[in-house]
Each structure stands twice: as structure tokens, then as C-alpha cells.
């Protein structure tokens, strides 16, 4: 359960939208845990980066807002449940890789909003199997599973693939 006092909450998480499955919550808990004690200094940057990603990629009827330090609600009224979930997994993955480098799909925190009561929203986290399936739909095949940059079915062996002179990997400091 997440608590929000924002007036936009009642519109973005209406009963009709919740029932259709187009309201989700992107969690930053894993990013906060990996950043550790400097989260308080870096959270503004993480929020700004996520807000920028959402502003660039959401449609004109879509809506988002920050619920708390580690949760953003994303409402996509014109999307199906699967489209909204795929979008949120893709955004969560982009944020995680931009801030921390390659990540396992299981580290992403995306939840479906299921119901509201007063100013509280109940969420149902997506399972690793759901996240993996949605990551494939989002075109993240090379990122599914371990922090690989190779296509699914070709685990990293320490050697670059044939016909590649060198391989770049980004790992932030």
C-alpha cells in the first residue's frame, strides 16, 4: 500500500482505469538500495531523469506523478494493460541502466495498481516471469536475465562475439 495526498491521484487512479489495468507504479527501491547512503543527495537527479524519460515517451492522454521518494504512478488511459506494463518495464530499465549500468530484469520494480481507498493505493508487484516476458515485448532481449548485452540464448563468455573488434560497456562510477 502506498499513500498519496495529491489531488491528481483521484483522476489518474480512478476505479475504471484501475480495473482496465492501465495504472502502474514504478519503484526506485532497488536504485536507492544500490546507491546506498548517497541516495538523499542523488534522489533529485534520479527523479528528474525518470520524469524526463516519462515526459519524452508518454502520450498526450497519459499522466504520471511522484507518490513518494521511491514510487512514481503512471496512468495510461489509452493503453491496454500489456502495453502499459511493457512501457513501464522499458522506462524502469532505461532509468536503471542510465543511472547504474546493466541490470538484471528481476531488479526492476513495476507494480500494477489494483485498488484505492481514501488516499491509499494498493499495488500488486509484477513477478520476475512477467517482467521477463514484458522485457522481451519491449525489445530488451539482450538485457533479459543477467546483466548481459548479448542476445537471449548466448550467455557472455568473456569473449566478444565473432566479427567484433571490440565491445563497449557502460558502467557508471
Buried (B, 14 or more C-beta within 10 A) or exposed (E): EBEBEBEEBEEBBBEEBBEBBBBBBBBBEBBBEBBEEEBEEBBEEBBEBBBEBBEEEBEEEBBBBBBEEBBBBBBBBEBEBEBBBBBBBBBBBBBBBBBBBBBBBBBBBBBBBEBBEEEEBBBEEBEBEBBBBBBBBBEBBBBBBEBBEBEBEEEBEEEEEEEEEEEEEEEEE
